[in-house]
Amino acid sequence: MSIQYPLALLLLLLVPAVIIAGRKHATRTGFSWVSALGTDLQAGPIKTCGADLLAGTAMVLMVLAVANVQYSSYWHKTYPESKWIMLVQDLSGSMGRPGDETGSVTLGDVALKGVSAFIDMRKKDDLIGLIAFSNIAQLIAPPTFDKEILKKKLELLSRKNDSTVFRELTVGGETNASYAAWLAVCVFFMLLPEESQPSYEQINDLRYSLMGQSDSVSNIPARLKNTDFGKGMAIVLFTDGRIEANKKPEDAEKGLLNFVNVIGLVKQLGIKLYLVVVGGDVTTEVRQALEGPGGGSSSGHILYMPRTFDVKQITAVYNKINEMEKNRLLVKLEKRKKDTRGPLALASAGILAAFCLFRTLPSTRKI
């Protein structure tokens, strides 16, 4: 319980003074000779004190209404969970090979239709972003709620549009999936409140720690340790390239991140990682890092696709991811302050009306 204007309670000191002043005024202007009559003709206690009691109660309630005594009330609010999802799309040169048995469409054409279908599956409150990669990775669309904008950005990755981004990325023959996943993590960093965002130096140090041999746990900045990444953050990465650790010394010299280290970071932060892999070319080390020796890890999943597939097959895979990343119905307990000003003011007005009635009726007035 709290009081919005506590200094207003000082007005309570005036209540007795107002009542006493009112009684003195009534004595001077009234019929003081009544007190000389017999006791059975004098006013009873109700007539004598009733009006003052009503007046005092009304004034006390007025003061409390001005001070506004507040109390806490708890409300249960239900709302759908909002997901943060980064869609990471392979755009290397190998994505230009035939995507189905007819050969009329490329692997990239079919893959992009699956991504578009996944966007339509998601709720309107989901933040969805888009990254494309080959030997390098580019942020194509920062996370947005607007699905139309997202789909227009997705069209930039289509061979039919022949955009600058498409030409730049399809030239690269390699698939740097580890860096693409790292870029998606960095996008999540930038979505955090300013007080929780790591500095540029911290991000750079963290990137260097992901290179080379995977012997130790990543040194996460202190401001990130209290951030609950596990609430609805996921990375969905599609590739037809070989997913390997990149832990050789020459890989580190090239600036390649060890995918096993990236998975370890994602696991520490609580972000889900889904790998959609064409042909199943994933090393055992990477698979065990993501799914565990028995495939029971909760840090993510690997979904395997055949070398050729149609839109129906890829849509089914994205539908499975959509089910695994279903928006839960969350319950939030809110504490709100409720005012007593209105009820107290109404009660005071009611008592004032009773006071006026008390002073008017012959059966209750003193004389």
Beta strands, then each sheet from edge to edge (+ up, - down):
strand 1: 2-3
strand 2: 69-80
strand 3: 84-90
strand 4: 127-133
strand 5: 137-144
strand 6: 233-239
strand 7: 272-278
strand 8: 300-305
strand 9: 329-339
sheet 1: 1+ 2- 9+
sheet 2: 5+ 4- 3- 6- 7- 8-
end
